[in-house]
Amino acid sequence: MVREISAGGVVVRNMDGDWWMAAIEPAGAAAVTPAPAKRTVRSKPKAILALPKGLVDPGEKPLEAALREVREETGITAVLVTKLADIKYVYQRTWGDGARVFKIVTFYLLRYESGSIDDVSDAMRIEVARAKWVRLEDAPKLLAYRGEKQMARKALEYLAAHKEV
């Protein structure tokens, strides 16, 4: 079984007394079906929301990868608050070799530092359709993946217990 190590972040920002979190809509979320003579677009599906994350490059530390992925996928820079947790799961690739993959993703709670959400390079649009702020308290309902929902809950718990953030 192939093994992948990734890292990502729950980036929070306090705006008008509420905590907001940076989320991404992965590219390719819209359902477009090519037809023989024309393209038809199905009614717009609900957007998939996820946390910014990606593979840890050789020689890179997980925190460095998380900060890089946040910058690349959202357009913002952030600073470390704390490590939240590692999530582990198995998936099967739907591309290339179709291999089963054991994946470990280290998630960090990060605080917004600078930049504009969705200020993403054209090259990154292959991976990210858009990035946006969502209310952190709504994130567990909005995020598509179970492990990422857990990370949003952990971020809420941490912020409730650490008012100084």
Beta strands, then each sheet from edge to edge (+ up, - down):
strand 1: 2-15
strand 2: 18-26
strand 3: 32-34
strand 4: 39-41
strand 5: 53-55
strand 6: 76-92
strand 7: 100-115
strand 8: 128-135
sheet 1: 5+ 1- 2+ 8-
sheet 2: 5+ 1- 7- 6+
sheet 3: 3+ 4-
end
